[in-house]
Amino acid sequence: MSEPSAASSAASSAASVRSGALALAYTGKRLPLQVLRSAAGHYIGTHDDEGPVSRESVEYFPSPEAAQRALATDAWTQRSHP
């Protein structure tokens, strides 16, 4: 199961928080992009009170810091489908 990492709090406090395209398209939920963690690694996705909603990034990152850098600099690839 995915959990928000400590780096995700920095993303949610940023002035321009972007929403997950897949979360919106497939669930109708406008959720902020965050750095999340799974067994495969860290990724950019969305999360709500019930748990993870979408994995938005194609990439998995080796650390939460690397994922946060990618999110902050747009150095990641948006998945086209869940």
C-alpha positions in Angstrom: 0.0 0.0 0.0 1.2 3.5 -0.8 1.7 6.1 1.8 2.6 9.8 1.5 6.2 10.5 2.2 7.6 13.4 4.2 8.6 15.1 1.0 4.9 15.2 0.0 4.2 17.8 2.7 6.6 20.2 1.0 4.7 19.7 -2.3 1.3 20.4 -0.8 2.6 23.6 0.8 3.9 24.9 -2.6 2.1 27.9 -4.0 1.1 26.1 -7.2 -0.2 22.7 -6.4 -1.1 20.7 -9.5 -3.8 18.0 -9.7 -3.5 14.5 -10.9 -4.8 14.1 -14.4 -5.6 10.4 -14.0 -7.3 10.9 -10.7 -9.6 13.5 -12.3 -10.2 11.5 -15.4 -11.0 8.2 -13.8 -12.6 9.2 -10.4 -13.7 12.8 -10.9 -11.5 13.8 -7.9 -9.3 16.8 -8.1 -6.4 15.8 -5.9 -2.9 17.4 -5.5 0.1 15.6 -6.9 2.2 14.2 -4.1 5.3 12.0 -3.7 4.0 8.5 -2.6 5.8 5.3 -1.8 5.1 1.7 -2.8 7.2 -1.5 -2.7 8.5 -0.6 -6.2 9.8 2.8 -5.1 8.7 6.4 -4.8 6.4 7.9 -7.4 4.3 10.9 -8.2 0.6 10.3 -7.6 -2.5 11.2 -5.7 -3.9 10.1 -2.3 -7.1 10.8 -0.4 -8.4 9.9 3.1 -9.1 6.4 1.9 -5.6 5.7 0.5 -3.8 6.0 -2.9 -5.9 7.0 -5.8 -3.6 7.2 -8.8 0.0 6.7 -9.9 0.6 9.6 -12.2 4.3 9.2 -13.0 5.7 6.6 -15.4 8.9 6.6 -13.4 9.7 5.2 -10.0 12.3 7.2 -8.1 15.0 5.8 -5.7 14.2 8.3 -2.9 11.5 10.7 -1.9 14.0 13.6 -2.5 14.5 12.5 -6.1 10.8 12.2 -6.7 10.2 15.7 -5.1 12.9 17.2 -7.3 11.2 15.7 -10.4 7.8 17.0 -9.3 9.2 20.5 -8.6 11.1 20.7 -11.9 8.5 18.9 -14.1 11.2 16.2 -14.8 8.7 13.3 -14.9 6.4 11.7 -17.4 2.6 11.7 -17.0 1.1 8.2 -17.4 -1.6 8.1 -20.1 -3.7 5.4 -18.4 -4.0 3.8 -15.0 
